Amino acid sequence: MKEAKDPSHALDLVTIFEESGTTAEMEAINIQAVLKAAGIRVVVGGESILPYLPFSIAVPKADLERARQVIEAAKKAGPSAAVEAEAEQERSKK
């Protein structure tokens, strides 16, 4: 008898970012925003009240490669792209 393939493994979470330190929370928030804007589901770990623990971002295994590409593209585009995207979003709300 042939076993049915379990598709749930594609939803297993994979950590794509993990940092601790003074800028870890802000970097995690930025990565979360970029991935959510790209339609990628994100799980954030970490707590401001416990700064000695790392912040982390996890994505479903199925989205891992795309998430890496999105993060790399955002890093290459730099802060000016984020400012322009925010301005464009504000213009579209009017």
mmCIF file as gemmi writes it, N, C-alpha and C atoms, coordinates in Angstrom:
data_model
loop_
_atom_site.group_PDB
_atom_site.id
_atom_site.type_symbol
_atom_site.label_atom_id
_atom_site.label_alt_id
_atom_site.label_comp_id
_atom_site.label_asym_id
_atom_site.label_entity_id
_atom_site.label_seq_id
_atom_site.pdbx_PDB_ins_code
_atom_site.Cartn_x
_atom_site.Cartn_y
_atom_site.Cartn_z
_atom_site.occupancy
_atom_site.B_iso_or_equiv
_atom_site.pdbx_formal_charge
_atom_site.auth_seq_id
_atom_site.auth_asym_id
_atom_site.pdbx_PDB_model_num
ATOM 1 N N . MET Axp A 1 ? 0.837 -1.166 0 1 0 ? 1 A 1
ATOM 2 C CA . MET Axp A 1 ? 0 0 0 1 0 ? 1 A 1
ATOM 3 C C . MET Axp A 1 ? 0.89 1.24 0 1 0 ? 1 A 1
ATOM 4 N N . LYS Axp A 2 ? 0.542 2.205 -0.825 1 0 ? 2 A 1
ATOM 5 C CA . LYS Axp A 2 ? 1.326 3.435 -0.957 1 0 ? 2 A 1
ATOM 6 C C . LYS Axp A 2 ? 0.9 4.443 0.111 1 0 ? 2 A 1
ATOM 7 N N . GLU Axp A 3 ? 1.916 5.023 0.805 1 0 ? 3 A 1
ATOM 8 C CA . GLU Axp A 3 ? 1.614 6.032 1.818 1 0 ? 3 A 1
ATOM 9 C C . GLU Axp A 3 ? 1.32 7.378 1.174 1 0 ? 3 A 1
ATOM 10 N N . ALA Axp A 4 ? 0.367 8.089 1.739 1 0 ? 4 A 1
ATOM 11 C CA . ALA Axp A 4 ? 0.053 9.436 1.247 1 0 ? 4 A 1
ATOM 12 C C . ALA Axp A 4 ? 1.157 10.389 1.685 1 0 ? 4 A 1
ATOM 13 N N . LYS Axp A 5 ? 1.547 11.272 0.78 1 0 ? 5 A 1
ATOM 14 C CA . LYS Axp A 5 ? 2.579 12.259 1.095 1 0 ? 5 A 1
ATOM 15 C C . LYS Axp A 5 ? 1.984 13.346 1.985 1 0 ? 5 A 1
ATOM 16 N N . ASP Axp A 6 ? 2.707 13.694 3.041 1 0 ? 6 A 1
ATOM 17 C CA . ASP Axp A 6 ? 2.246 14.695 3.998 1 0 ? 6 A 1
ATOM 18 C C . ASP Axp A 6 ? 2.749 16.072 3.566 1 0 ? 6 A 1
ATOM 19 N N . PRO Axp A 7 ? 1.873 16.962 3.08 1 0 ? 7 A 1
ATOM 20 C CA . PRO Axp A 7 ? 2.305 18.28 2.604 1 0 ? 7 A 1
ATOM 21 C C . PRO Axp A 7 ? 2.623 19.266 3.723 1 0 ? 7 A 1
ATOM 22 N N . SER Axp A 8 ? 2.366 18.894 4.964 1 0 ? 8 A 1
ATOM 23 C CA . SER Axp A 8 ? 2.546 19.843 6.06 1 0 ? 8 A 1
ATOM 24 C C . SER Axp A 8 ? 4.005 20.216 6.294 1 0 ? 8 A 1
ATOM 25 N N . HIS Axp A 9 ? 4.947 19.414 5.821 1 0 ? 9 A 1
ATOM 26 C CA . HIS Axp A 9 ? 6.36 19.737 6.024 1 0 ? 9 A 1
ATOM 27 C C . HIS Axp A 9 ? 6.767 21.021 5.317 1 0 ? 9 A 1
ATOM 28 N N . ALA Axp A 10 ? 6.056 21.395 4.285 1 0 ? 10 A 1
ATOM 29 C CA . ALA Axp A 10 ? 6.349 22.658 3.594 1 0 ? 10 A 1
ATOM 30 C C . ALA Axp A 10 ? 6.028 23.846 4.49 1 0 ? 10 A 1
ATOM 31 N N . LEU Axp A 11 ? 5.222 23.62 5.53 1 0 ? 11 A 1
ATOM 32 C CA . LEU Axp A 11 ? 4.858 24.697 6.453 1 0 ? 11 A 1
ATOM 33 C C . LEU Axp A 11 ? 5.746 24.721 7.694 1 0 ? 11 A 1
ATOM 34 N N . ASP Axp A 12 ? 6.681 23.761 7.81 1 0 ? 12 A 1
ATOM 35 C CA . ASP Axp A 12 ? 7.614 23.777 8.934 1 0 ? 12 A 1
ATOM 36 C C . ASP Axp A 12 ? 8.375 25.097 8.923 1 0 ? 12 A 1
ATOM 37 N N . LEU Axp A 13 ? 8.568 25.684 10.093 1 0 ? 13 A 1
ATOM 38 C CA . LEU Axp A 13 ? 9.238 26.978 10.175 1 0 ? 13 A 1
ATOM 39 C C . LEU Axp A 13 ? 10.753 26.824 10.142 1 0 ? 13 A 1
ATOM 40 N N . VAL Axp A 14 ? 11.392 27.755 9.427 1 0 ? 14 A 1
ATOM 41 C CA . VAL Axp A 14 ? 12.841 27.814 9.316 1 0 ? 14 A 1
ATOM 42 C C . VAL Axp A 14 ? 13.269 29.218 9.73 1 0 ? 14 A 1
ATOM 43 N N . THR Axp A 15 ? 14.239 29.301 10.633 1 0 ? 15 A 1
ATOM 44 C CA . THR Axp A 15 ? 14.735 30.603 11.069 1 0 ? 15 A 1
ATOM 45 C C . THR Axp A 15 ? 15.606 31.201 9.977 1 0 ? 15 A 1
ATOM 46 N N . ILE Axp A 16 ? 15.262 32.416 9.577 1 0 ? 16 A 1
ATOM 47 C CA . ILE Axp A 16 ? 16.002 33.096 8.519 1 0 ? 16 A 1
ATOM 48 C C . ILE Axp A 16 ? 16.838 34.247 9.08 1 0 ? 16 A 1
ATOM 49 N N . PHE Axp A 17 ? 16.517 34.682 10.297 1 0 ? 17 A 1
ATOM 50 C CA . PHE Axp A 17 ? 17.238 35.772 10.945 1 0 ? 17 A 1
ATOM 51 C C . PHE Axp A 17 ? 17.248 35.522 12.442 1 0 ? 17 A 1
ATOM 52 N N . GLU Axp A 18 ? 18.423 35.727 13.06 1 0 ? 18 A 1
ATOM 53 C CA . GLU Axp A 18 ? 18.518 35.647 14.518 1 0 ? 18 A 1
ATOM 54 C C . GLU Axp A 18 ? 19.691 36.506 14.963 1 0 ? 18 A 1
ATOM 55 N N . GLU Axp A 19 ? 19.387 37.509 15.755 1 0 ? 19 A 1
ATOM 56 C CA . GLU Axp A 19 ? 20.408 38.444 16.24 1 0 ? 19 A 1
ATOM 57 C C . GLU Axp A 19 ? 20.065 38.892 17.65 1 0 ? 19 A 1
ATOM 58 N N . SER Axp A 20 ? 21.086 39.305 18.375 1 0 ? 20 A 1
ATOM 59 C CA . SER Axp A 20 ? 20.872 39.957 19.65 1 0 ? 20 A 1
ATOM 60 C C . SER Axp A 20 ? 21.731 41.212 19.652 1 0 ? 20 A 1
ATOM 61 N N . GLY Axp A 21 ? 21.423 42.107 20.535 1 0 ? 21 A 1
ATOM 62 C CA . GLY Axp A 21 ? 22.17 43.361 20.592 1 0 ? 21 A 1
ATOM 63 C C . GLY Axp A 21 ? 21.249 44.547 20.475 1 0 ? 21 A 1
ATOM 64 N N . THR Axp A 22 ? 21.85 45.712 20.412 1 0 ? 22 A 1
ATOM 65 C CA . THR Axp A 22 ? 21.077 46.95 20.479 1 0 ? 22 A 1
ATOM 66 C C . THR Axp A 22 ? 20.206 47.199 19.249 1 0 ? 22 A 1
ATOM 67 N N . THR Axp A 23 ? 20.58 46.698 18.095 1 0 ? 23 A 1
ATOM 68 C CA . THR Axp A 23 ? 19.797 46.962 16.879 1 0 ? 23 A 1
ATOM 69 C C . THR Axp A 23 ? 18.988 45.761 16.406 1 0 ? 23 A 1
ATOM 70 N N . ALA Axp A 24 ? 19.044 44.656 17.138 1 0 ? 24 A 1
ATOM 71 C CA . ALA Axp A 24 ? 18.394 43.417 16.694 1 0 ? 24 A 1
ATOM 72 C C . ALA Axp A 24 ? 16.881 43.569 16.554 1 0 ? 24 A 1
ATOM 73 N N . GLU Axp A 25 ? 16.254 44.234 17.503 1 0 ? 25 A 1
ATOM 74 C CA . GLU Axp A 25 ? 14.797 44.389 17.437 1 0 ? 25 A 1
ATOM 75 C C . GLU Axp A 25 ? 14.385 45.193 16.203 1 0 ? 25 A 1
ATOM 76 N N . MET Axp A 26 ? 15.067 46.3 15.959 1 0 ? 26 A 1
ATOM 77 C CA . MET Axp A 26 ? 14.718 47.134 14.806 1 0 ? 26 A 1
ATOM 78 C C . MET Axp A 26 ? 14.962 46.388 13.494 1 0 ? 26 A 1
ATOM 79 N N . GLU Axp A 27 ? 16.048 45.65 13.427 1 0 ? 27 A 1
ATOM 80 C CA . GLU Axp A 27 ? 16.321 44.885 12.208 1 0 ? 27 A 1
ATOM 81 C C . GLU Axp A 27 ? 15.256 43.805 12.003 1 0 ? 27 A 1
ATOM 82 N N . ALA Axp A 28 ? 14.839 43.144 13.071 1 0 ? 28 A 1
ATOM 83 C CA . ALA Axp A 28 ? 13.785 42.131 12.97 1 0 ? 28 A 1
ATOM 84 C C . ALA Axp A 28 ? 12.478 42.755 12.487 1 0 ? 28 A 1
ATOM 85 N N . ILE Axp A 29 ? 12.144 43.925 13.011 1 0 ? 29 A 1
ATOM 86 C CA . ILE Axp A 29 ? 10.92 44.619 12.588 1 0 ? 29 A 1
ATOM 87 C C . ILE Axp A 29 ? 10.987 44.968 11.103 1 0 ? 29 A 1
ATOM 88 N N . ASN Axp A 30 ? 12.144 45.438 10.652 1 0 ? 30 A 1
ATOM 89 C CA . ASN Axp A 30 ? 12.306 45.787 9.241 1 0 ? 30 A 1
ATOM 90 C C . ASN Axp A 30 ? 12.182 44.564 8.344 1 0 ? 30 A 1
ATOM 91 N N . ILE Axp A 31 ? 12.818 43.474 8.734 1 0 ? 31 A 1
ATOM 92 C CA . ILE Axp A 31 ? 12.737 42.245 7.942 1 0 ? 31 A 1
ATOM 93 C C . ILE Axp A 31 ? 11.302 41.734 7.912 1 0 ? 31 A 1
ATOM 94 N N . GLN Axp A 32 ? 10.631 41.784 9.051 1 0 ? 32 A 1
ATOM 95 C CA . GLN Axp A 32 ? 9.232 41.37 9.108 1 0 ? 32 A 1
ATOM 96 C C . GLN Axp A 32 ? 8.392 42.185 8.124 1 0 ? 32 A 1
ATOM 97 N N . ALA Axp A 33 ? 8.579 43.492 8.108 1 0 ? 33 A 1
ATOM 98 C CA . ALA Axp A 33 ? 7.792 44.362 7.223 1 0 ? 33 A 1
ATOM 99 C C . ALA Axp A 33 ? 8.056 44.051 5.756 1 0 ? 33 A 1
ATOM 100 N N . VAL Axp A 34 ? 9.309 43.844 5.407 1 0 ? 34 A 1
ATOM 101 C CA . VAL Axp A 34 ? 9.669 43.556 4.01 1 0 ? 34 A 1
ATOM 102 C C . VAL Axp A 34 ? 9.055 42.231 3.57 1 0 ? 34 A 1
ATOM 103 N N . LEU Axp A 35 ? 9.15 41.213 4.421 1 0 ? 35 A 1
ATOM 104 C CA . LEU Axp A 35 ? 8.611 39.901 4.056 1 0 ? 35 A 1
ATOM 105 C C . LEU Axp A 35 ? 7.086 39.924 3.985 1 0 ? 35 A 1
ATOM 106 N N . LYS Axp A 36 ? 6.435 40.594 4.94 1 0 ? 36 A 1
ATOM 107 C CA . LYS Axp A 36 ? 4.975 40.684 4.9 1 0 ? 36 A 1
ATOM 108 C C . LYS Axp A 36 ? 4.506 41.42 3.653 1 0 ? 36 A 1
ATOM 109 N N . ALA Axp A 37 ? 5.236 42.475 3.27 1 0 ? 37 A 1
ATOM 110 C CA . ALA Axp A 37 ? 4.877 43.218 2.062 1 0 ? 37 A 1
ATOM 111 C C . ALA Axp A 37 ? 4.981 42.344 0.82 1 0 ? 37 A 1
ATOM 112 N N . ALA Axp A 38 ? 5.864 41.35 0.875 1 0 ? 38 A 1
ATOM 113 C CA . ALA Axp A 38 ? 6.021 40.431 -0.248 1 0 ? 38 A 1
ATOM 114 C C . ALA Axp A 38 ? 5.05 39.255 -0.171 1 0 ? 38 A 1
ATOM 115 N N . GLY Axp A 39 ? 4.187 39.267 0.848 1 0 ? 39 A 1
ATOM 116 C CA . GLY Axp A 39 ? 3.192 38.202 0.982 1 0 ? 39 A 1
ATOM 117 C C . GLY Axp A 39 ? 3.714 36.935 1.634 1 0 ? 39 A 1
ATOM 118 N N . ILE Axp A 40 ? 4.829 37.047 2.33 1 0 ? 40 A 1
ATOM 119 C CA . ILE Axp A 40 ? 5.417 35.885 2.994 1 0 ? 40 A 1
ATOM 120 C C . ILE Axp A 40 ? 5.008 35.893 4.462 1 0 ? 40 A 1
ATOM 121 N N . ARG Axp A 41 ? 4.486 34.776 4.923 1 0 ? 41 A 1
ATOM 122 C CA . ARG Axp A 41 ? 4.082 34.649 6.33 1 0 ? 41 A 1
ATOM 123 C C . ARG Axp A 41 ? 5.319 34.64 7.214 1 0 ? 41 A 1
ATOM 124 N N . VAL Axp A 42 ? 5.235 35.293 8.365 1 0 ? 42 A 1
ATOM 125 C CA . VAL Axp A 42 ? 6.391 35.5 9.234 1 0 ? 42 A 1
ATOM 126 C C . VAL Axp A 42 ? 6.008 35.209 10.693 1 0 ? 42 A 1
ATOM 127 N N . VAL Axp A 43 ? 6.935 34.588 11.408 1 0 ? 43 A 1
ATOM 128 C CA . VAL Axp A 43 ? 6.794 34.419 12.853 1 0 ? 43 A 1
ATOM 129 C C . VAL Axp A 43 ? 7.988 35.114 13.49 1 0 ? 43 A 1
ATOM 130 N N . VAL Axp A 44 ? 7.705 36.057 14.404 1 0 ? 44 A 1
ATOM 131 C CA . VAL Axp A 44 ? 8.757 36.83 15.062 1 0 ? 44 A 1
ATOM 132 C C . VAL Axp A 44 ? 8.946 36.308 16.476 1 0 ? 44 A 1
ATOM 133 N N . GLY Axp A 45 ? 10.202 36.159 16.855 1 0 ? 45 A 1
ATOM 134 C CA . GLY Axp A 45 ? 10.528 35.757 18.221 1 0 ? 45 A 1
ATOM 135 C C . GLY Axp A 45 ? 11.392 36.82 18.867 1 0 ? 45 A 1
ATOM 136 N N . GLY Axp A 46 ? 11.272 36.969 20.162 1 0 ? 46 A 1
ATOM 137 C CA . GLY Axp A 46 ? 12.069 37.957 20.881 1 0 ? 46 A 1
ATOM 138 C C . GLY Axp A 46 ? 11.173 38.858 21.689 1 0 ? 46 A 1
ATOM 139 N N . GLU Axp A 47 ? 11.776 39.513 22.653 1 0 ? 47 A 1
ATOM 140 C CA . GLU Axp A 47 ? 10.998 40.365 23.535 1 0 ? 47 A 1
ATOM 141 C C . GLU Axp A 47 ? 11.845 41.543 23.976 1 0 ? 47 A 1
ATOM 142 N N . SER Axp A 48 ? 11.349 42.751 23.772 1 0 ? 48 A 1
ATOM 143 C CA . SER Axp A 48 ? 12.067 43.971 24.146 1 0 ? 48 A 1
ATOM 144 C C . SER Axp A 48 ? 12.431 43.999 25.626 1 0 ? 48 A 1
ATOM 145 N N . ILE Axp A 49 ? 11.58 43.44 26.422 1 0 ? 49 A 1
ATOM 146 C CA . ILE Axp A 49 ? 11.796 43.484 27.862 1 0 ? 49 A 1
ATOM 147 C C . ILE Axp A 49 ? 12.967 42.589 28.297 1 0 ? 49 A 1
ATOM 148 N N . LEU Axp A 50 ? 13.349 41.652 27.449 1 0 ? 50 A 1
ATOM 149 C CA . LEU Axp A 50 ? 14.48 40.755 27.723 1 0 ? 50 A 1
ATOM 150 C C . LEU Axp A 50 ? 15.531 40.924 26.628 1 0 ? 50 A 1
ATOM 151 N N . PRO Axp A 51 ? 16.257 42.026 26.634 1 0 ? 51 A 1
ATOM 152 C CA . PRO Axp A 51 ? 17.156 42.34 25.515 1 0 ? 51 A 1
ATOM 153 C C . PRO Axp A 51 ? 18.338 41.389 25.355 1 0 ? 51 A 1
ATOM 154 N N . TYR Axp A 52 ? 18.623 40.578 26.349 1 0 ? 52 A 1
ATOM 155 C CA . TYR Axp A 52 ? 19.727 39.637 26.228 1 0 ? 52 A 1
ATOM 156 C C . TYR Axp A 52 ? 19.345 38.396 25.419 1 0 ? 52 A 1
ATOM 157 N N . LEU Axp A 53 ? 18.053 38.221 25.164 1 0 ? 53 A 1
ATOM 158 C CA . LEU Axp A 53 ? 17.611 37.124 24.308 1 0 ? 53 A 1
ATOM 159 C C . LEU Axp A 53 ? 17.577 37.605 22.857 1 0 ? 53 A 1
ATOM 160 N N . PRO Axp A 54 ? 17.884 36.721 21.92 1 0 ? 54 A 1
ATOM 161 C CA . PRO Axp A 54 ? 17.909 37.151 20.526 1 0 ? 54 A 1
ATOM 162 C C . PRO Axp A 54 ? 16.514 37.355 19.94 1 0 ? 54 A 1
ATOM 163 N N . PHE Axp A 55 ? 16.454 38.179 18.924 1 0 ? 55 A 1
ATOM 164 C CA . PHE Axp A 55 ? 15.256 38.328 18.107 1 0 ? 55 A 1
ATOM 165 C C . PHE Axp A 55 ? 15.424 37.402 16.919 1 0 ? 55 A 1
ATOM 166 N N . SER Axp A 56 ? 14.313 36.82 16.475 1 0 ? 56 A 1
ATOM 167 C CA . SER Axp A 56 ? 14.4 35.909 15.339 1 0 ? 56 A 1
ATOM 168 C C . SER Axp A 56 ? 13.201 36.093 14.421 1 0 ? 56 A 1
ATOM 169 N N . ILE Axp A 57 ? 13.415 35.712 13.18 1 0 ? 57 A 1
ATOM 170 C CA . ILE Axp A 57 ? 12.363 35.697 12.168 1 0 ? 57 A 1
ATOM 171 C C . ILE Axp A 57 ? 12.37 34.296 11.571 1 0 ? 57 A 1
ATOM 172 N N . ALA Axp A 58 ? 11.197 33.678 11.522 1 0 ? 58 A 1
ATOM 173 C CA . ALA Axp A 58 ? 11.056 32.36 10.906 1 0 ? 58 A 1
ATOM 174 C C . ALA Axp A 58 ? 9.994 32.433 9.821 1 0 ? 58 A 1
ATOM 175 N N . VAL Axp A 59 ? 10.212 31.667 8.777 1 0 ? 59 A 1
ATOM 176 C CA . VAL Axp A 59 ? 9.269 31.603 7.655 1 0 ? 59 A 1
ATOM 177 C C . VAL Axp A 59 ? 8.992 30.13 7.344 1 0 ? 59 A 1
ATOM 178 N N . PRO Axp A 60 ? 7.871 29.842 6.689 1 0 ? 60 A 1
ATOM 179 C CA . PRO Axp A 60 ? 7.617 28.462 6.287 1 0 ? 60 A 1
ATOM 180 C C . PRO Axp A 60 ? 8.714 27.971 5.34 1 0 ? 60 A 1
ATOM 181 N N . LYS Axp A 61 ? 9.058 26.713 5.471 1 0 ? 61 A 1
ATOM 182 C CA . LYS Axp A 61 ? 10.105 26.113 4.641 1 0 ? 61 A 1
ATOM 183 C C . LYS Axp A 61 ? 9.842 26.339 3.15 1 0 ? 61 A 1
ATOM 184 N N . ALA Axp A 62 ? 8.588 26.293 2.754 1 0 ? 62 A 1
ATOM 185 C CA . ALA Axp A 62 ? 8.229 26.477 1.346 1 0 ? 62 A 1
ATOM 186 C C . ALA Axp A 62 ? 8.56 27.884 0.84 1 0 ? 62 A 1
ATOM 187 N N . ASP Axp A 63 ? 8.619 28.862 1.749 1 0 ? 63 A 1
ATOM 188 C CA . ASP Axp A 63 ? 8.886 30.248 1.356 1 0 ? 63 A 1
ATOM 189 C C . ASP Axp A 63 ? 10.332 30.674 1.604 1 0 ? 63 A 1
ATOM 190 N N . LEU Axp A 64 ? 11.173 29.766 2.069 1 0 ? 64 A 1
ATOM 191 C CA . LEU Axp A 64 ? 12.524 30.12 2.49 1 0 ? 64 A 1
ATOM 192 C C . LEU Axp A 64 ? 13.34 30.78 1.383 1 0 ? 64 A 1
ATOM 193 N N . GLU Axp A 65 ? 13.414 30.18 0.23 1 0 ? 65 A 1
ATOM 194 C CA . GLU Axp A 65 ? 14.251 30.734 -0.843 1 0 ? 65 A 1
ATOM 195 C C . GLU Axp A 65 ? 13.74 32.095 -1.294 1 0 ? 65 A 1
ATOM 196 N N . ARG Axp A 66 ? 12.432 32.223 -1.439 1 0 ? 66 A 1
ATOM 197 C CA . ARG Axp A 66 ? 11.856 33.516 -1.838 1 0 ? 66 A 1
ATOM 198 C C . ARG Axp A 66 ? 12.115 34.578 -0.774 1 0 ? 66 A 1
ATOM 199 N N . ALA Axp A 67 ? 12.021 34.195 0.493 1 0 ? 67 A 1
ATOM 200 C CA . ALA Axp A 67 ? 12.287 35.134 1.59 1 0 ? 67 A 1
ATOM 201 C C . ALA Axp A 67 ? 13.729 35.62 1.537 1 0 ? 67 A 1
ATOM 202 N N . ARG Axp A 68 ? 14.651 34.719 1.279 1 0 ? 68 A 1
ATOM 203 C CA . ARG Axp A 68 ? 16.063 35.111 1.151 1 0 ? 68 A 1
ATOM 204 C C . ARG Axp A 68 ? 16.25 36.11 0.011 1 0 ? 68 A 1
ATOM 205 N N . GLN Axp A 69 ? 15.589 35.861 -1.102 1 0 ? 69 A 1
ATOM 206 C CA . GLN Axp A 69 ? 15.7 36.761 -2.255 1 0 ? 69 A 1
ATOM 207 C C . GLN Axp A 69 ? 15.112 38.132 -1.936 1 0 ? 69 A 1
ATOM 208 N N . VAL Axp A 70 ? 13.983 38.157 -1.255 1 0 ? 70 A 1
ATOM 209 C CA . VAL Axp A 70 ? 13.329 39.423 -0.9 1 0 ? 70 A 1
ATOM 210 C C . VAL Axp A 70 ? 14.221 40.237 0.035 1 0 ? 70 A 1
ATOM 211 N N . ILE Axp A 71 ? 14.799 39.58 1.027 1 0 ? 71 A 1
ATOM 212 C CA . ILE Axp A 71 ? 15.68 40.268 1.973 1 0 ? 71 A 1
ATOM 213 C C . ILE Axp A 71 ? 16.917 40.799 1.258 1 0 ? 71 A 1
ATOM 214 N N . GLU Axp A 72 ? 17.499 40.009 0.394 1 0 ? 72 A 1
ATOM 215 C CA . GLU Axp A 72 ? 18.692 40.44 -0.344 1 0 ? 72 A 1
ATOM 216 C C . GLU Axp A 72 ? 18.373 41.632 -1.249 1 0 ? 72 A 1
ATOM 217 N N . ALA Axp A 73 ? 17.233 41.587 -1.924 1 0 ? 73 A 1
ATOM 218 C CA . ALA Axp A 73 ? 16.83 42.697 -2.787 1 0 ? 73 A 1
ATOM 219 C C . ALA Axp A 73 ? 16.618 43.967 -1.971 1 0 ? 73 A 1
ATOM 220 N N . ALA Axp A 74 ? 16.031 43.835 -0.783 1 0 ? 74 A 1
ATOM 221 C CA . ALA Axp A 74 ? 15.81 45.007 0.077 1 0 ? 74 A 1
ATOM 222 C C . ALA Axp A 74 ? 17.133 45.591 0.546 1 0 ? 74 A 1
ATOM 223 N N . LYS Axp A 75 ? 18.094 44.729 0.872 1 0 ? 75 A 1
ATOM 224 C CA . LYS Axp A 75 ? 19.408 45.219 1.296 1 0 ? 75 A 1
ATOM 225 C C . LYS Axp A 75 ? 20.1 45.96 0.158 1 0 ? 75 A 1
ATOM 226 N N . LYS Axp A 76 ? 19.994 45.436 -1.041 1 0 ? 76 A 1
ATOM 227 C CA . LYS Axp A 76 ? 20.624 46.087 -2.201 1 0 ? 76 A 1
ATOM 228 C C . LYS Axp A 76 ? 19.957 47.427 -2.516 1 0 ? 76 A 1
ATOM 229 N N . ALA Axp A 77 ? 18.643 47.487 -2.356 1 0 ? 77 A 1
ATOM 230 C CA . ALA Axp A 77 ? 17.911 48.718 -2.663 1 0 ? 77 A 1
ATOM 231 C C . ALA Axp A 77 ? 18.239 49.813 -1.658 1 0 ? 77 A 1
ATOM 232 N N . GLY Axp A 78 ? 18.504 49.425 -0.419 1 0 ? 78 A 1
ATOM 233 C CA . GLY Axp A 78 ? 18.917 50.384 0.593 1 0 ? 78 A 1
ATOM 234 C C . GLY Axp A 78 ? 17.778 51.189 1.18 1 0 ? 78 A 1
ATOM 235 N N . PRO Axp A 79 ? 18.119 52.09 2.103 1 0 ? 79 A 1
ATOM 236 C CA . PRO Axp A 79 ? 17.107 52.884 2.809 1 0 ? 79 A 1
ATOM 237 C C . PRO Axp A 79 ? 16.304 53.804 1.903 1 0 ? 79 A 1
ATOM 238 N N . SER Axp A 80 ? 16.9 54.292 0.839 1 0 ? 80 A 1
ATOM 239 C CA . SER Axp A 80 ? 16.171 55.21 -0.036 1 0 ? 80 A 1
ATOM 240 C C . SER Axp A 80 ? 14.967 54.526 -0.682 1 0 ? 80 A 1
ATOM 241 N N . ALA Axp A 81 ? 15.085 53.241 -0.96 1 0 ? 81 A 1
ATOM 242 C CA . ALA Axp A 81 ? 13.96 52.501 -1.535 1 0 ? 81 A 1
ATOM 243 C C . ALA Axp A 81 ? 12.822 52.382 -0.526 1 0 ? 81 A 1
ATOM 244 N N . ALA Axp A 82 ? 13.162 52.22 0.745 1 0 ? 82 A 1
ATOM 245 C CA . ALA Axp A 82 ? 12.136 52.131 1.787 1 0 ? 82 A 1
ATOM 246 C C . ALA Axp A 82 ? 11.393 53.454 1.922 1 0 ? 82 A 1
ATOM 247 N N . VAL Axp A 83 ? 12.116 54.551 1.866 1 0 ? 83 A 1
ATOM 248 C CA . VAL Axp A 83 ? 11.497 55.874 1.957 1 0 ? 83 A 1
ATOM 249 C C . VAL Axp A 83 ? 10.567 56.098 0.77 1 0 ? 83 A 1
ATOM 250 N N . GLU Axp A 84 ? 11.013 55.729 -0.416 1 0 ? 84 A 1
ATOM 251 C CA . GLU Axp A 84 ? 10.19 55.888 -1.62 1 0 ? 84 A 1
ATOM 252 C C . GLU Axp A 84 ? 8.951 55 -1.56 1 0 ? 84 A 1
ATOM 253 N N . ALA Axp A 85 ? 9.098 53.778 -1.087 1 0 ? 85 A 1
ATOM 254 C CA . ALA Axp A 85 ? 7.954 52.866 -0.978 1 0 ? 85 A 1
ATOM 255 C C . ALA Axp A 85 ? 6.927 53.407 0.016 1 0 ? 85 A 1
ATOM 256 N N . GLU Axp A 86 ? 7.4 53.956 1.114 1 0 ? 86 A 1
ATOM 257 C CA . GLU Axp A 86 ? 6.485 54.527 2.103 1 0 ? 86 A 1
ATOM 258 C C . GLU Axp A 86 ? 5.749 55.734 1.521 1 0 ? 86 A 1
ATOM 259 N N . ALA Axp A 87 ? 6.47 56.581 0.787 1 0 ? 87 A 1
ATOM 260 C CA . ALA Axp A 87 ? 5.851 57.748 0.162 1 0 ? 87 A 1
ATOM 261 C C . ALA Axp A 87 ? 4.802 57.317 -0.858 1 0 ? 87 A 1
ATOM 262 N N . GLU Axp A 88 ? 5.103 56.288 -1.626 1 0 ? 88 A 1
ATOM 263 C CA . GLU Axp A 88 ? 4.167 55.771 -2.624 1 0 ? 88 A 1
ATOM 264 C C . GLU Axp A 88 ? 2.927 55.212 -1.941 1 0 ? 88 A 1
ATOM 265 N N . GLN Axp A 89 ? 3.105 54.554 -0.836 1 0 ? 89 A 1
ATOM 266 C CA . GLN Axp A 89 ? 1.983 53.998 -0.084 1 0 ? 89 A 1
ATOM 267 C C . GLN Axp A 89 ? 1.091 55.133 0.435 1 0 ? 89 A 1
ATOM 268 N N . GLU Axp A 90 ? 1.682 56.191 0.918 1 0 ? 90 A 1
ATOM 269 C CA . GLU Axp A 90 ? 0.913 57.345 1.411 1 0 ? 90 A 1
ATOM 270 C C . GLU Axp A 90 ? 0.132 57.999 0.274 1 0 ? 90 A 1
ATOM 271 N N . ARG Axp A 91 ? 0.761 58.123 -0.901 1 0 ? 91 A 1
ATOM 272 C CA . ARG Axp A 91 ? 0.074 58.721 -2.061 1 0 ? 91 A 1
ATOM 273 C C . ARG Axp A 91 ? -1.114 57.876 -2.493 1 0 ? 91 A 1
ATOM 274 N N . SER Axp A 92 ? -0.978 56.559 -2.408 1 0 ? 92 A 1
ATOM 275 C CA . SER Axp A 92 ? -2.065 55.68 -2.847 1 0 ? 92 A 1
ATOM 276 C C . SER Axp A 92 ? -3.245 55.682 -1.876 1 0 ? 92 A 1
ATOM 277 N N . LYS Axp A 93 ? -3.032 56.111 -0.64 1 0 ? 93 A 1
ATOM 278 C CA . LYS Axp A 93 ? -4.124 56.177 0.343 1 0 ? 93 A 1
ATOM 279 C C . LYS Axp A 93 ? -5.034 57.375 0.105 1 0 ? 93 A 1
ATOM 280 N N . LYS Axp A 94 ? -4.529 58.385 -0.578 1 0 ? 94 A 1
ATOM 281 C CA . LYS Axp A 94 ? -5.303 59.615 -0.791 1 0 ? 94 A 1
ATOM 282 C C . LYS Axp A 94 ? -6.335 59.464 -1.86 1 0 ? 94 A 1
